[in-house]
Amino acid sequence: QVQLVESGGGLVQPGGSLRLSCAASGFIFSIYSMSWYRQAPGKERELVATISGAGGSTNYADSVKGRFTISRDNAKNTVDLQMNSLKPEDTAVYYCNRGSLYWGKGTLVTVSS
């Protein structure tokens, strides 16, 4: 069965960096686009970034452009989100996603001094 397991969340000061990773299993990873979403307290879940199956195409939410980078390793079945210049408003639970059906359990990122 499809499994998506996130890791790498934690507490970081404003201006700091974190790298999230999602380990995928149960499907042919390289043929699917993968995404990261986030949900802040009291807000709806929002799309952060998407990467195509081969990794050649990426898209980002305007709020994270220039600060976050999504990447994937199809040999390891992982998709990462490098987050730089973090702001308090980036505080959220971050979810790995494949399509409309498959979600990880999420990893909490807290940006605070």
LOLO-21495 format. One record per residue: x, y, z of N, C-alpha, C in turn. Coordinates in steps of 0.1 Angstrom, whole numbers, plus 2048, in hexadecimal, padded with zeros to 3 digits. Example, Ala and Ser with C-alpha at 12.3 -4.5 7.8 and 13.67 -1.06 7.14 Angstrom:
 n_px n_py n_pz ca_px ca_py ca_pz c_px c_py c_pz
  884  7C7  84E   87B   7D3   84E  884  7DF  84E
  880  7EA  847   889   7F5   847  881  800  84F
//
This chain:
 n_px n_py n_pz ca_px ca_py ca_pz c_px c_py c_pz
  808  7F4  800   800   800   800  809  80C  800
  803  817  7FB   80A   824   7FB  80D  829  809
  81A  82C  80B   81E   832   818  826  83E  816
  824  849  81D   82B   855   81C  82F  859  82B
  83C  85A  82E   840   85D   83B  849  869  83B
  845  873  842   84C   880   843  856  87F  84F
  861  887  84E   86A   889   859  871  896  857
  877  89B  862   87F   8A7   861  87A  8B3  867
  86D  8B3  86C   868   8BF   872  86E  8C2  87F
  86A  8CD  885   870   8D1   892  86E  8E0  894
  875  8E5  89E   875   8F3   8A2  881  8FA  89D
  87F  905  896   88A   90D   890  887  91C  892
  892  923  894   890   932   895  88D  938  888
  887  944  888   885   94B   87C  892  94E  875
  892  94C  867   89E   94D   85F  8A6  940  85E
  8A2  936  865   8A9   929   865  8A4  921  859
  8A9  914  859   8A6   90B   84F  8A3  8FD  854
  89B  8F6  84D   897   8E8   850  896  8E1  843
  899  8D4  843   897   8CB   838  88D  8C0  83B
  882  8C0  834   878   8B5   836  87B  8AA  82C
  878  89E  830   879   893   827  86D  88A  828
  869  884  81C   85E   87B   81C  862  86E  815
  861  863  81C   864   856   817  857  850  812
  858  84C  805   84C   846   7FE  84E  837  7FC
  843  830  7FC   844   821   7F9  836  81D  7F4
  836  811  7EE   82A   80B   7EA  825  80F  7DC
  82D  816  7D4   829   81A   7C7  836  81E  7BF
  834  81F  7B2   83F   822   7A9  842  831  7AA
  84B  835  7B3   84D   842   7B7  84F  84C  7AC
  858  848  7A2   85D   851   798  853  855  78E
  847  84F  78E   83D   853   783  833  85D  789
  834  861  796   82A   869   79C  830  877  7A0
  828  881  79D   82C   88E   7A4  829  88D  7B3
  831  894  7BA   830   894   7C8  82F  8A3  7CD
  828  8A4  7D8   826   8B2   7DE  828  8B2  7ED
  82B  8BE  7F1   82B   8C2   800  820  8CC  802
  818  8C9  80C   80D   8D2   810  810  8D6  81F
  80A  8E0  824   80B   8E4   832  7FD  8E9  837
  7FC  8E7  844   7EF   8EC   84A  7F3  8F3  857
  7F1  900  858   7F4   908   864  7E8  907  86D
  7EA  90A  87A   7DE   909   883  7D3  913  87F
  7C7  90D  87E   7BB   915   87B  7BA  919  86C
  7C3  913  864   7C2   916   856  7C0  90A  84D
  7BC  90C  841   7BB   900   838  7C8  8FB  833
  7C8  8EF  82F   7D5   8E9   829  7D8  8F0  81C
  7E4  8F3  81A   7E8   8FA   80D  7F4  8F3  807
  7F4  8F4  7F9   7FF   8EE   7F2  80B  8F7  7F3
  817  8F0  7F6   823   8F7   7F7  82C  8F6  7EB
  82E  8E9  7E6   836   8E7   7DB  833  8DA  7D5
  835  8D9  7C7   833   8CC   7C0  83F  8CA  7B7
  842  8BD  7B5   84D   8B9   7AC  848  8AE  7A3
  84C  8AE  797   848   8A4   78D  84F  897  790
  84A  88D  789   850   87F   78B  85F  87E  789
  863  884  77E   872   884   77B  879  88F  782
  872  898  788   879   8A2   790  87C  8AF  788
  879  8AF  77B   87C   8BA   773  874  8C6  773
  868  8C5  77A   85F   8D0   77B  85B  8D2  789
  85B  8DE  78E   857   8E1   79C  84E  8EE  79C
  845  8EE  7A6   83D   8FA   7A8  83C  8FD  7B7
  83B  90A  7BA   83B   90E   7C8  82F  918  7CA
  82B  918  7D6   822   922   7DB  829  92F  7DB
  822  93A  7D8   829   947   7D8  830  94A  7E6
  82A  946  7F0   82F   949   7FE  83C  943  801
  840  938  7F9   84D   932   7FC  857  932  7F1
  853  938  7E6   85C   939   7DA  869  941  7DE
  874  93B  7DA   881   941   7DD  887  93D  7EB
  87E  936  7F3   883   932   800  883  923  802
  879  91C  7FC   878   90D   7FD  87C  907  7EF
  881  8FB  7F0   885   8F3   7E4  880  8E5  7E6
  878  8E0  7DD   874   8D2   7DD  87D  8CA  7D4
  881  8BE  7D8   889   8B5   7D0  885  8A7  7D2
  88A  89E  7CA   887   890   7CC  893  887  7C7
  893  87B  7CD   89D   871   7CA  895  865  7C6
  894  862  7B9   88C   857   7B5  893  849  7B8
  8A0  84A  7BA   8A6   83D   7BE  8A3  839  7CC
  8A1  844  7D4   89E   841   7E3  88F  842  7E6
  887  846  7DD   879   848   7DF  876  853  7EA
  87D  85E  7E9   87C   869   7F2  879  876  7EB
  871  87E  7F2   86F   88C   7ED  872  895  7F9
  87A  89F  7F7   87E   8A8   802  879  8B6  800
  879  8BE  80B   875   8CC   80A  880  8D3  812
  888  8DA  80C   892   8E3   812  88C  8F0  815
  88C  8F4  822   885   901   825  88F  90A  82B
  892  915  825   89B   91F   82A  894  92C  82D
  89B  935  834   895   942   838  887  940  83E
  886  937  847   879   934   84D  873  940  855
  866  941  854   85E   94C   85A  854  946  864
  850  94D  86E   846   948   877  839  943  870
  836  949  865   82A   945   85E  82C  938  856
  838  933  856   83A   926   850  836  91B  85A
  833  91E  866   830   914   870  823  90D  86C
  824  900  86B   819   8F7   867  81D  8E9  868
  813  8E0  866   816   8D2   864  818  8D0  855
  823  8CA  851   826   8C8   843  823  8BA  83F
  81C  8B8  833   818   8AB   82F  81E  8A8  821
  822  89C  820   826   896   813  819  891  80C
  819  893  7FF   80D   88F   7F8  80F  889  7EA
  807  880  7E6   806   87B   7D9  7F8  87A  7D4
  7F5  883  7CB   7E7   884   7C6  7DD  887  7D0
  7D0  883  7CD   7C5   887   7D6  7C3  87E  7E2
  7C9  872  7E1   7C6   868   7EB  7D1  865  7F6
  7DD  868  7F3   7E8   863   7FB  7EF  86E  803
  7EF  86D  810   7F5   877   819  7FD  870  823
  808  877  827   810   873   833  808  878  83F
  80E  875  84B   808   879   858  80C  887  85B
  816  88C  855   81B   89A   857  826  89B  861
  82D  8A6  860   838   8A9   869  837  8B8  86D
  838  8BB  87A   836   8C8   87F  842  8D1  87D
  841  8DD  877   84B   8E7   876  847  8F3  87E
  84F  8F7  888   84C   902   890  857  90C  88F
  854  918  88A   85E   923   888  85B  92D  893
  864  92E  89D   862   937   8A8  86F  93A  8AF
  870  946  8B4   87C   949   8BC  87A  946  8CB
//
